[in-house]
Amino acid sequence: MVRTKKLFKAPPGYPNGLAATPEGIWVAEQKLSGRQATSYGLPEPRSLTEEAWLMDWNGKVVKQVTTHSRNTSGMAVGDGFVWMVANAPPQGVFQVDMNSKQVSHRQIPLGPATDGGGSHGAQWDNGKLWISALRLRANIRVDPKTWVPEIIIPFYQSPDHGRFHDITIEGDSMWQIVGNDCKSYKDYRPALVRYELSTGKVQETVDFLPNSCDPHGLAFYQGKLYGCDAGIHPNWTNNDSPTTGWIFEIEFV
C-alpha cells in the first residue's frame, strides 16, 4: 500500500497535472468553463488561458507558461516544450514553448480529426509522448514530430477501478492512478496500477491508505512518486478533499 505526505500547495486554482524535471516540478492549472463550470456550480473564469507553473522543491513558483488548453487534466515536459492535454473542447494536445508561444495543437490520434477525445494524463519519455486517452481507454505513445501512434497500453479495469487519471514512467514500468466511482472523498478508493512498458502487462496494483490525498496528477523523480490533489472530483462536493490544492509525495508502506 501507499500513503501520502503533503509537501506544499500549488498556486490558487485546480492543479491537475504534474511533470518532474531537474529544475523542479511542473504543475498544470485546470479551469472549468461553460457547461462544466455550471455543472460544478463554479463561476465563469475571468480568463480561459491555463497556466503551467514550474515550482522548486520548496514550493516557490520560478516560471509560468501560459497556454490555450482547456480543462487541462494532464501535462508533460520535454524537448524544450510544455505539452498540455485538454479534457474539454477543443480537446487535443497543446505544444507550447517556454515563452508561452503555441507551437502546435493536435488531436489525440486514432479518432476524428477535430475531436480525438479527452485525456487525463501525459508523460514524456525518451523523446516520445505518452497520452492517457479516455476515448480509447488506453495509454498511447506517439512520435511528437510525426504524430504517428506507436504503442497502445489498454487501461487496467476492474469493478472497483473505473476511473483513470495521470501516468508516469519509472524505468521499464508505467504507473497510472485509478479509482472507483463514488460521491464523496470518504468513499473514494484510489490505487496505483503498474504496467510493463514494453508489453502493457499489468504487474501489480497498490492501494492508497485511507485518508490519503486525492491523487489526480502523477510524476516520478529520483526514486520517488509525487501527486497533486486537484480539489474538484466528478460527483463530489467541491473541495471535499481535505488536501485540496496540495502537492504531495507518495510513499510505499
Protein Blocks (a to p, Z undefined) as FASTA:
>chain_A
ZZdddfbdcdedjddbddddfkbccddddddehjllmmnopacdfbfcdcdddddfkopa
fbdcddfbehiabdcdeehiacdddfbdeehjddddfkopafbdcddehiafklgbpafb
dcdeehiacdddfklopacdddfklopafbdcdddddfklmbccddddehjaccdddddd
dfbfklpccddddddfklopafbdcdddehiacdfbdcdeehiacdddehpaehiaehkb
fkgoiacddddZZ
